[in-house]
Amino acid sequence: MYNNIFHYFRGQAEDANEATAMKQQENNVTKAFMNVLEHSHPNLLQALLRNLGVDEANNEVPEEYIYQVGSTSKLNVVKQYAAVLGISQDGTIKRADSGIIKDTIPDAAIITTSTALMVEVKIRSDQLYEEQLTGHRGRFAEGQIIRPKPVVRTWKEIRDIFDDEHKRLKEMGETVSCFLIEQFQEFCDYNRIGKDSTEPEDIIRLFRTVKEQELAKSIHSYIMGSPELKISHELKFTGDNCIEYKHKNHPARNYLTLIADNHRRGLIVRRKGAGGIALQREIDRLTGKTFDRKGLPSNEAFIRFDFWNGDVTDIYRFIDETADYLK
């Protein structure tokens, strides 16, 4: 389905809730980021350090590199330079309502001969918090002089650093490093990390199998090309990862929803009144499996893609019937 060396980082439990899924994805992005730095030419780390304003990047080549993910131990060596690095989608820092956090665990640590960085990673809508970043200062060695304020970069800035260094590494003939950077950039595109804009394809790529992606792609094209429906669409990435389809004459209401949430992947179809219950029985008859409707409103039915074994044109009938529902 998706040929990328970092893809195996992406999995999470089928029944994971939204918060757990987000944390798992943050861990996966952290692992990918650290793996690129660890296994690429040292120039890539040097480029990052230069961007962060670290003196050693200009004056010396570090003799050692230590990359840790989920560092729980306290450092025991004082470095020339130490800072907390926060990486997020928008690069802002907020204050938490819970007060000061005295002891936290960074997502990663980067340690060289002269430098120690504690790294906190956030993706998409997740935010950096001042209290958490302050707590990471407790992981440095006793007596360590730490940069007073955290260093913050957006994922777009990180990706730009990697892109710029990729050009130089390519000229040097560093094929392995170039490959790793290219794979990381592709991984970020796939997971919408550091992207300025989003397209329907970004949602469709979240479906887990080729079969699910092909169903989603065909359904999206069919809905958008249906003159009877007169449909517009809206992407939503907070909470459910979905495309909501709205009738242009009724923009406040969603009639169809293509959803690629962690535990719900398929199409929500709506009917008048309690019509979703009868429609669900018909869908279940076609799939041969009973969908658990817990939490689903009576006017909705759900076509679960991993249950669907028929042709996609059979789903088009339910979409066409939505046009009658809109009248």
One Martini backbone bead per residue (centre of mass of N, CA, C, O) as a GRO file, in nm:
protein
  327
    1MET     BB    1   0.057   0.061  -0.022
    2TYR     BB    2   0.329   0.185   0.141
    3ASN     BB    3   0.659   0.272   0.030
    4ASN     BB    4   0.812   0.305   0.345
    5ILE     BB    5   1.048   0.282   0.597
    6PHE     BB    6   0.843   0.439   0.818
    7HIS     BB    7   0.562   0.295   0.819
    8TYR     BB    8   0.586   0.097   1.070
    9PHE     BB    9   0.544   0.332   1.284
   10ARG     BB   10   0.219   0.395   1.242
   11GLY     BB   11   0.096   0.203   1.423
   12GLN     BB   12  -0.215   0.109   1.593
   13ALA     BB   13  -0.459   0.045   1.775
   14GLU     BB   14  -0.777  -0.014   1.676
   15ASP     BB   15  -0.900   0.097   1.978
   16ALA     BB   16  -0.790   0.368   1.979
   17ASN     BB   17  -0.796   0.667   2.082
   18GLU     BB   18  -0.731   0.984   1.995
   19ALA     BB   19  -0.501   1.038   2.201
   20THR     BB   20  -0.342   0.777   2.149
   21ALA     BB   21  -0.302   0.813   1.845
   22MET     BB   22  -0.148   1.081   1.859
   23LYS     BB   23   0.088   0.979   2.033
   24GLN     BB   24   0.182   0.758   1.840
   25GLN     BB   25   0.242   0.950   1.603
   26GLU     BB   26   0.453   1.116   1.751
   27ASN     BB   27   0.645   0.881   1.798
   28ASN     BB   28   0.688   0.813   1.496
   29VAL     BB   29   0.809   1.085   1.413
   30THR     BB   30   1.043   1.081   1.609
   31LYS     BB   31   1.181   0.825   1.500
   32ALA     BB   32   1.226   0.928   1.215
   33PHE     BB   33   1.391   1.181   1.283
   34MET     BB   34   1.623   1.029   1.439
   35ASN     BB   35   1.706   0.830   1.213
   36VAL     BB   36   1.804   1.035   1.010
   37LEU     BB   37   2.026   1.161   1.187
   38GLU     BB   38   2.183   0.898   1.267
   39HIS     BB   39   2.216   0.778   0.943
   40SER     BB   40   2.343   1.025   0.850
   41HIS     BB   41   2.526   1.263   0.775
   42PRO     BB   42   2.663   1.498   0.990
   43ASN     BB   43   2.567   1.750   0.825
   44LEU     BB   44   2.271   1.745   0.914
   45LEU     BB   45   2.314   1.816   1.208
   46GLN     BB   46   2.476   2.073   1.157
   47ALA     BB   47   2.244   2.224   1.019
   48LEU     BB   48   2.059   2.223   1.262
   49LEU     BB   49   2.249   2.365   1.465
   50ARG     BB   50   2.282   2.623   1.309
   51ASN     BB   51   1.981   2.701   1.320
   52LEU     BB   52   1.997   2.703   1.653
   53GLY     BB   53   2.284   2.844   1.735
   54VAL     BB   54   2.526   2.647   1.746
   55ASP     BB   55   2.864   2.672   1.774
   56GLU     BB   56   2.980   2.387   1.690
   57ALA     BB   57   2.886   2.399   1.390
   58ASN     BB   58   3.136   2.608   1.325
   59ASN     BB   59   3.404   2.474   1.494
   60GLU     BB   60   3.312   2.158   1.496
   61VAL     BB   61   3.340   1.807   1.497
   62PRO     BB   62   3.185   1.574   1.636
   63GLU     BB   63   3.280   1.268   1.808
   64GLU     BB   64   2.977   1.240   1.912
   65TYR     BB   65   2.663   1.044   1.908
   66ILE     BB   66   2.340   1.079   2.072
   67TYR     BB   67   2.031   0.893   2.037
   68GLN     BB   68   1.716   0.950   2.198
   69VAL     BB   69   1.412   0.783   2.286
   70GLY     BB   70   1.260   0.849   2.560
   71SER     BB   71   1.417   1.003   2.785
   72THR     BB   72   1.474   0.913   3.145
   73SER     BB   73   1.754   1.010   3.191
   74LYS     BB   74   2.005   1.175   3.347
   75LEU     BB   75   2.249   1.372   3.299
   76ASN     BB   76   2.629   1.365   3.376
   77VAL     BB   77   2.712   1.593   3.157
   78VAL     BB   78   2.859   1.884   3.084
   79LYS     BB   79   2.788   2.129   2.846
   80GLN     BB   80   2.830   2.400   2.644
   81TYR     BB   81   2.539   2.322   2.527
   82ALA     BB   82   2.187   2.392   2.622
   83ALA     BB   83   1.853   2.270   2.523
   84VAL     BB   84   1.516   2.319   2.438
   85LEU     BB   85   1.328   2.144   2.186
   86GLY     BB   86   1.056   2.258   1.986
   87ILE     BB   87   0.809   2.078   1.782
   88SER     BB   88   0.568   2.210   1.545
   89GLN     BB   89   0.334   2.331   1.338
   90ASP     BB   90   0.330   2.657   1.461
   91GLY     BB   91   0.542   2.739   1.707
   92THR     BB   92   0.378   2.749   1.969
   93ILE     BB   93   0.326   2.861   2.313
   94LYS     BB   94   0.161   2.736   2.595
   95ARG     BB   95  -0.048   2.743   2.875
   96ALA     BB   96  -0.128   2.559   3.136
   97ASP     BB   97  -0.379   2.488   3.382
   98SER     BB   98  -0.201   2.294   3.591
   99GLY     BB   99   0.075   2.412   3.591
  100ILE     BB  100   0.359   2.310   3.713
  101ILE     BB  101   0.611   2.094   3.575
  102LYS     BB  102   0.879   1.922   3.724
  103ASP     BB  103   0.849   1.627   3.568
  104THR     BB  104   0.971   1.517   3.254
  105ILE     BB  105   0.955   1.352   2.927
  106PRO     BB  106   1.120   1.343   2.662
  107ASP     BB  107   1.110   1.233   2.335
  108ALA     BB  108   1.417   1.340   2.309
  109ALA     BB  109   1.783   1.311   2.246
  110ILE     BB  110   2.072   1.525   2.173
  111ILE     BB  111   2.422   1.418   2.171
  112THR     BB  112   2.733   1.569   2.201
  113THR     BB  113   3.029   1.685   2.285
  114SER     BB  114   2.885   2.002   2.327
  115THR     BB  115   2.575   1.893   2.316
  116ALA     BB  116   2.230   1.941   2.453
  117LEU     BB  117   1.910   1.799   2.363
  118MET     BB  118   1.571   1.850   2.434
  119VAL     BB  119   1.285   1.684   2.287
  120GLU     BB  120   0.972   1.817   2.160
  121VAL     BB  121   0.680   1.664   2.011
  122LYS     BB  122   0.445   1.795   1.769
  123ILE     BB  123   0.127   1.746   1.601
  124ARG     BB  124  -0.064   1.935   1.441
  125SER     BB  125  -0.284   2.041   1.698
  126ASP     BB  126  -0.069   2.004   1.884
  127GLN     BB  127   0.083   2.148   2.177
  128LEU     BB  128   0.299   2.354   2.324
  129TYR     BB  129   0.423   2.365   2.668
  130GLU     BB  130   0.580   2.544   2.901
  131GLU     BB  131   0.581   2.337   3.139
  132GLN     BB  132   0.708   2.101   2.983
  133LEU     BB  133   0.968   2.240   2.888
  134THR     BB  134   1.064   2.313   3.173
  135GLY     BB  135   1.081   2.016   3.280
  136HIS     BB  136   1.322   1.926   3.087
  137ARG     BB  137   1.557   2.066   3.248
  138GLY     BB  138   1.586   1.819   3.461
  139ARG     BB  139   1.773   1.634   3.249
  140PHE     BB  140   2.012   1.773   3.316
  141ALA     BB  141   2.294   1.838   3.446
  142GLU     BB  142   2.451   1.933   3.704
  143GLY     BB  143   2.535   2.273   3.635
  144GLN     BB  144   2.383   2.339   3.387
  145ILE     BB  145   2.377   2.556   3.123
  146ILE     BB  146   2.071   2.696   3.007
  147ARG     BB  147   1.874   2.799   2.793
  148PRO     BB  148   1.623   2.998   2.892
  149LYS     BB  149   1.480   2.940   2.621
  150PRO     BB  150   1.319   2.780   2.405
  151VAL     BB  151   1.352   2.608   2.108
  152VAL     BB  152   1.163   2.684   1.808
  153ARG     BB  153   1.007   2.471   1.558
  154THR     BB  154   0.884   2.394   1.268
  155TRP     BB  155   0.824   2.150   1.042
  156LYS     BB  156   0.889   2.323   0.799
  157GLU     BB  157   1.171   2.410   0.894
  158ILE     BB  158   1.290   2.129   0.914
  159ARG     BB  159   1.237   2.048   0.617
  160ASP     BB  160   1.407   2.277   0.494
  161ILE     BB  161   1.675   2.188   0.609
  162PHE     BB  162   1.675   1.911   0.469
  163ASP     BB  163   1.653   2.014   0.180
  164ASP     BB  164   1.911   2.183   0.169
  165GLU     BB  165   2.104   1.943   0.246
  166HIS     BB  166   2.033   1.752   0.018
  167LYS     BB  167   2.178   1.907  -0.207
  168ARG     BB  168   2.465   1.877  -0.086
  169LEU     BB  169   2.469   1.566  -0.057
  170LYS     BB  170   2.432   1.508  -0.356
  171GLU     BB  171   2.703   1.639  -0.445
  172MET     BB  172   2.866   1.425  -0.251
  173GLY     BB  173   2.725   1.130  -0.287
  174GLU     BB  174   2.496   1.083  -0.051
  175THR     BB  175   2.272   0.842  -0.093
  176VAL     BB  176   2.168   0.758   0.186
  177SER     BB  177   2.090   1.034   0.295
  178CYS     BB  178   1.896   1.108   0.066
  179PHE     BB  179   1.703   0.875   0.107
  180LEU     BB  180   1.618   0.941   0.399
  181ILE     BB  181   1.505   1.223   0.341
  182GLU     BB  182   1.296   1.139   0.130
  183GLN     BB  183   1.141   0.948   0.321
  184PHE     BB  184   1.070   1.159   0.533
  185GLN     BB  185   0.912   1.352   0.350
  186GLU     BB  186   0.701   1.144   0.267
  187PHE     BB  187   0.604   1.077   0.551
  188CYS     BB  188   0.503   1.366   0.609
  189ASP     BB  189   0.300   1.387   0.384
  190TYR     BB  190   0.126   1.144   0.469
  191ASN     BB  191   0.096   1.285   0.782
  192ARG     BB  192   0.080   1.598   0.777
  193ILE     BB  193   0.381   1.726   0.809
  194GLY     BB  194   0.438   2.050   0.733
  195LYS     BB  195   0.175   2.143   0.592
  196ASP     BB  196  -0.001   2.406   0.440
  197SER     BB  197  -0.192   2.198   0.295
  198THR     BB  198  -0.505   2.037   0.199
  199GLU     BB  199  -0.636   1.733   0.064
  200PRO     BB  200  -0.827   1.468  -0.006
  201GLU     BB  201  -0.575   1.279  -0.029
  202ASP     BB  202  -0.497   1.300   0.276
  203ILE     BB  203  -0.735   1.125   0.365
  204ILE     BB  204  -0.715   0.877   0.177
  205ARG     BB  205  -0.426   0.787   0.289
  206LEU     BB  206  -0.545   0.688   0.578
  207PHE     BB  207  -0.615   0.446   0.458
  208ARG     BB  208  -0.481   0.117   0.506
  209THR     BB  209  -0.572   0.006   0.227
  210VAL     BB  210  -0.613  -0.035  -0.099
  211LYS     BB  211  -0.912  -0.088  -0.092
  212GLU     BB  212  -0.993   0.162   0.078
  213GLN     BB  213  -0.868   0.376  -0.108
  214GLU     BB  214  -1.029   0.305  -0.364
  215LEU     BB  215  -1.305   0.357  -0.247
  216ALA     BB  216  -1.260   0.652  -0.162
  217LYS     BB  217  -1.181   0.764  -0.440
  218SER     BB  218  -1.440   0.681  -0.595
  219ILE     BB  219  -1.647   0.822  -0.411
  220HIS     BB  220  -1.543   1.109  -0.434
  221SER     BB  221  -1.573   1.134  -0.742
  222TYR     BB  222  -1.876   1.073  -0.753
  223ILE     BB  223  -1.983   1.297  -0.574
  224MET     BB  224  -1.843   1.545  -0.727
  225GLY     BB  225  -1.990   1.436  -1.016
  226SER     BB  226  -2.285   1.496  -0.902
  227PRO     BB  227  -2.550   1.691  -1.008
  228GLU     BB  228  -2.779   1.605  -0.806
  229LEU     BB  229  -2.622   1.693  -0.535
  230LYS     BB  230  -2.458   1.951  -0.518
  231ILE     BB  231  -2.155   1.929  -0.400
  232SER     BB  232  -1.960   1.997  -0.120
  233HIS     BB  233  -1.643   2.028   0.061
  234GLU     BB  234  -1.491   1.930   0.389
  235LEU     BB  235  -1.214   1.937   0.582
  236LYS     BB  236  -1.115   1.723   0.871
  237PHE     BB  237  -0.848   1.705   1.142
  238THR     BB  238  -1.019   1.732   1.392
  239GLY     BB  239  -1.035   1.442   1.510
  240ASP     BB  240  -1.183   1.353   1.262
  241ASN     BB  241  -1.088   1.203   0.956
  242CYS     BB  242  -1.256   1.402   0.710
  243ILE     BB  243  -1.519   1.421   0.462
  244GLU     BB  244  -1.757   1.669   0.413
  245TYR     BB  245  -2.079   1.666   0.267
  246LYS     BB  246  -2.250   1.940   0.105
  247HIS     BB  247  -2.516   2.115   0.034
  248LYS     BB  248  -2.538   2.418  -0.122
  249ASN     BB  249  -2.836   2.480   0.009
  250HIS     BB  250  -2.707   2.325   0.291
  251PRO     BB  251  -2.421   2.410   0.458
  252ALA     BB  252  -2.491   2.301   0.767
  253ARG     BB  253  -2.514   2.013   0.631
  254ASN     BB  254  -2.452   1.666   0.650
  255TYR     BB  255  -2.479   1.378   0.421
  256LEU     BB  256  -2.173   1.300   0.383
  257THR     BB  257  -1.903   1.078   0.520
  258LEU     BB  258  -1.559   1.053   0.492
  259ILE     BB  259  -1.383   0.815   0.703
  260ALA     BB  260  -1.033   0.791   0.878
  261ASP     BB  261  -1.039   0.677   1.141
  262ASN     BB  262  -0.900   0.461   1.355
  263HIS     BB  263  -1.208   0.298   1.406
  264ARG     BB  264  -1.326   0.455   1.133
  265ARG     BB  265  -1.378   0.319   0.794
  266GLY     BB  266  -1.582   0.516   0.576
  267LEU     BB  267  -1.941   0.566   0.520
  268ILE     BB  268  -2.170   0.821   0.582
  269VAL     BB  269  -2.526   0.786   0.577
  270ARG     BB  270  -2.820   0.984   0.525
  271ARG     BB  271  -3.151   1.015   0.668
  272LYS     BB  272  -3.463   1.037   0.745
  273GLY     BB  273  -3.493   1.028   1.056
  274ALA     BB  274  -3.476   0.665   1.111
  275GLY     BB  275  -3.344   0.556   0.831
  276GLY     BB  276  -3.063   0.436   0.921
  277ILE     BB  277  -3.154   0.160   1.033
  278ALA     BB  278  -3.263   0.029   0.773
  279LEU     BB  279  -3.006   0.076   0.607
  280GLN     BB  280  -2.816  -0.096   0.786
  281ARG     BB  281  -2.953  -0.367   0.728
  282GLU     BB  282  -2.883  -0.367   0.427
  283ILE     BB  283  -2.576  -0.346   0.456
  284ASP     BB  284  -2.540  -0.601   0.633
  285ARG     BB  285  -2.649  -0.796   0.418
  286LEU     BB  286  -2.422  -0.738   0.207
  287THR     BB  287  -2.170  -0.804   0.408
  288GLY     BB  288  -2.244  -1.019   0.649
  289LYS     BB  289  -2.230  -0.787   0.873
  290THR     BB  290  -2.249  -0.644   1.195
  291PHE     BB  291  -2.293  -0.324   1.289
  292ASP     BB  292  -2.197  -0.117   1.546
  293ARG     BB  293  -2.427   0.148   1.652
  294LYS     BB  294  -2.283   0.276   1.870
  295GLY     BB  295  -2.347   0.627   1.865
  296LEU     BB  296  -2.549   0.620   1.630
  297PRO     BB  297  -2.763   0.781   1.468
  298SER     BB  298  -3.080   0.715   1.327
  299ASN     BB  299  -2.994   0.879   1.044
  300GLU     BB  300  -2.754   0.667   1.032
  301ALA     BB  301  -2.513   0.501   0.821
  302PHE     BB  302  -2.255   0.237   0.788
  303ILE     BB  303  -1.974   0.191   0.566
  304ARG     BB  304  -1.750  -0.058   0.604
  305PHE     BB  305  -1.472  -0.124   0.423
  306ASP     BB  306  -1.369  -0.402   0.556
  307PHE     BB  307  -1.664  -0.533   0.490
  308TRP     BB  308  -1.643  -0.476   0.188
  309ASN     BB  309  -1.704  -0.699  -0.117
  310GLY     BB  310  -1.814  -0.530  -0.322
  311ASP     BB  311  -1.893  -0.308  -0.540
  312VAL     BB  312  -1.879   0.032  -0.565
  313THR     BB  313  -2.153   0.065  -0.724
  314ASP     BB  314  -2.332  -0.021  -0.479
  315ILE     BB  315  -2.279   0.252  -0.326
  316TYR     BB  316  -2.399   0.457  -0.525
  317ARG     BB  317  -2.697   0.406  -0.455
  318PHE     BB  318  -2.684   0.545  -0.175
  319ILE     BB  319  -2.601   0.818  -0.288
  320ASP     BB  320  -2.841   0.867  -0.479
  321GLU     BB  321  -3.056   0.857  -0.245
  322THR     BB  322  -2.964   1.127  -0.119
  323ALA     BB  323  -3.103   1.311  -0.325
  324ASP     BB  324  -3.389   1.245  -0.219
  325TYR     BB  325  -3.336   1.344   0.075
  326LEU     BB  326  -3.286   1.653  -0.019
  327LYS     BB  327  -3.592   1.724  -0.120
   0.00000   0.00000   0.00000
